[in-house]
Amino acid sequence: MSLGLDGKVAIVTGAAGGIGAATARILAERGCKVVVMDLDQAKVDAVVAELPGDCLAVACDVADPASVATAFDAILARFGTVDLLHNNAGVFGGVGDFWDLDLAEIDRQYHVNARGQFIVLQRFVQILLEQKKTGNAVATASVAGIQGLKNIVGYSMSKHAVVGLVKSVAKELGPLGIRINAICPGRVDTDMAATMKAQTGVSTTGRPIDRAADPAEIGYLAAWLLSDEASFITGVAYPVDGGLTA
């Protein structure tokens, strides 16, 4: 069941593993032509090799406007258009007391998590407008983007910025037939989440669903929000956290 996804060109950033790779697989299985985008060409090649259909692996640094422009040129050369975007690339780091945090690490997280999402989304929307067509986008934020979490101020700041980007841009894009929403995962069974847990000591215990999410559980929501079944939903930040923020 494609839910209106069949034949659509879908870009997934941060797709070399974890949530991005899971979303790419789900979208490909539902008939999308998936662009798997991440820093490492060998890793995105490996993801594409496992996907059904006509998919493309593109190495890209989302925080670098020139790299993003080159990536989109490659997408247009292959498929001629874009339809869907899962803006998922992100990094984590800078654990510690606020007064001791390193500004360079704060900048690194902002540049990838917030500025990188802005750059990719802006180019995606520009192409839709140039081609006079509609499209849909989903951004990966975090529960750290909808509540305060101590000792990871840089990460939380950057993810709050993602939610702010989505809510603000939704106001502009809705009248143009372009939807955008955010997903705010809690702990997910990914390498980045394992690093976060190791550095912060944060446990998954104490929430109604007492475990980490599988990446596919985030990917299924991303695919649904990009589909026609979510056609009246925009500007929303969805917690997917086992009830942590309930």
JOTABEL-V653582 format. One record per run of one state. SS is the DSSP state (2 for helix, 1 for strand, 0 for the rest). FROM is the first residue (numbers start at 1). TO is the last residue. If there is no record, write none. Layout:
BEGIN
ss->{SS	SS}
from->{FROM	FROM}
to->{TO	TO}
END
This chain:
BEGIN
ss->{0	1	0	2	0	1	0	2	0	1	0	2	0	1	0	2	0	2	0	1	0	2	0	2	0	1	0	1	0	2	0	1	0	2	0	2	0	1	0}
from->{1	9	14	18	30	33	39	41	50	56	60	65	80	84	88	98	101	103	131	135	141	143	146	153	177	178	186	188	189	191	201	213	214	215	227	228	231	237	241}
to->{8	13	17	29	32	38	40	49	55	59	64	79	83	87	97	100	102	130	134	140	142	145	152	176	177	185	187	188	190	200	212	213	214	226	227	230	236	240	246}
END
